[in-house]
Amino acid sequence: MSHERPSRTARKIARLVILIDAVPRLAGLLPEGEAAMVEAILHGSGVVSRREIALMRSPWGRRLYRVSEALTVRGQLVWLGLRKRWVADAVSEAIAAGATQLLVVGAGLDALAALVARRHPGVTCVEIDAPATAEPKRAGLRAAGAERDSLHLCAADLSTRPLAEALRATPWRSDARSVVVAEGLLMYLDAAVVRGLLAAVRGCAGPGSRLAFSSIFADDAGRPRVGGVGVLDRPMRAALRLAGEPMRWGIRPEAVRAFVEPAGYRVLEQPDLAALRRRYLAPLGLADEPVAPYEHLVLAEVAPPA
């Protein structure tokens, strides 16, 4: 992934969060405060222009996205909202179960850690991302008035700097029960790097800690594929390659346990689309809303020593 400028993917996801909030029937899908915080970060950082932000909230912007989905596959925007909501709930549940630290790896321009720091001042919140993304975000949080004593942004390239070393610049405690998030990240890493990240997280988190992550699907040869929306597979992979952010790793849902258990984890939850519909869409009257699940979600726990 290119580190010369803020991640294109991070900017795209931030714009789409605002777009979800601008679609009346979908606005209730996002975690509370998510869109407002993302918008404030973008305004303060200057990473996305005010004109682009205004477009996302305009009828014209919503119309453009409807046309885009009509030409490809409907439901991509809904899937992003589901992912955001599930991750936020996984973090809240981990905190309720005793986690005192949150680590977001590859945080991009996401609002999760800032919102947790605001709502749970006793929880140490740490974000790690490449300097070209982390530094503008730091400026955005400052301008938004979202800085907190418990919120720590760490500008570090984990491809050249070990996680444990990066965390030493923060108040992070390796013996504390924690919740770690790797959302929309692992697809950009090689398989060996993903295994290394699992080991690093386990070494930096206390017993009972949890890891919530999303993953792209894989084909029979183990190559990453945009599962569930085959018509988008080649175009999306090609677009990411051109952006300098190619997909490198994927895994089938049924292979997750065999992948994470040797690394010292046990799987707690792998919600399928039916479960996500019941939990999040049905209460909004959207039980039959088209969804394009281009990833799958996993919640795992650091297993106790044998």
Stockholm file with secondary structure:
# STOCKHOLM 1.0

chainA/1-306         MSHERPSRTARKIARLVILIDAVPRLAGLLPEGEAAMVEAILHGSGVVSRREIALMRSPWGRRLYRVSEALTVRGQLVWLGLRKRWVADAVSEAIAAGATQLLVVGAGLDALAALVARRHPGVTCVEIDAPATAEPKRAGLRAAGAERDSLHLCAADLSTRPLAEALRATPWRSDARSVVVAEGLLMYLDAAVVRGLLAAVRGCAGPGSRLAFSSIFADDAGRPRVGGVGVLDRPMRAALRLAGEPMRWGIRPEAVRAFVEPAGYRVLEQPDLAALRRRYLAPLGLADEPVAPYEHLVLAEVAPPA
#=GR chainA/1-306 SS CCCSSSCHHHHHHHHHHHHHHHSTTTGGGSCTTHHHHHHHHHHHHCSSCHHHHHHHHSHHHHHHHHHHHHHSCTTHHHHHHHHHHHHHHHHHHHHHTTCCEEEEETCTTCCHHHHHHHHCTTSEEEEEECHHHHHHHHHHHHHTTCCCTTEEEEECCTTTSCHHHHHTTTTCCTTSCEEEEECSCGGGSCHHHHHHHHHHHHHTSCTTCEEEEEEEEECTTSCEECTTCHHHHHHHHHHHHHTTCCCCCCCCGGGHHHHHGGGTEEEEECCCHHHHIIIIIGGGTCTTCCCCCCEEEEEEEECCCC
#=GC SS_cons         CCCSSSCHHHHHHHHHHHHHHHSTTTGGGSCTTHHHHHHHHHHHHCSSCHHHHHHHHSHHHHHHHHHHHHHSCTTHHHHHHHHHHHHHHHHHHHHHTTCCEEEEETCTTCCHHHHHHHHCTTSEEEEEECHHHHHHHHHHHHHTTCCCTTEEEEECCTTTSCHHHHHTTTTCCTTSCEEEEECSCGGGSCHHHHHHHHHHHHHTSCTTCEEEEEEEEECTTSCEECTTCHHHHHHHHHHHHHTTCCCCCCCCGGGHHHHHGGGTEEEEECCCHHHHIIIIIGGGTCTTCCCCCCEEEEEEEECCCC
//
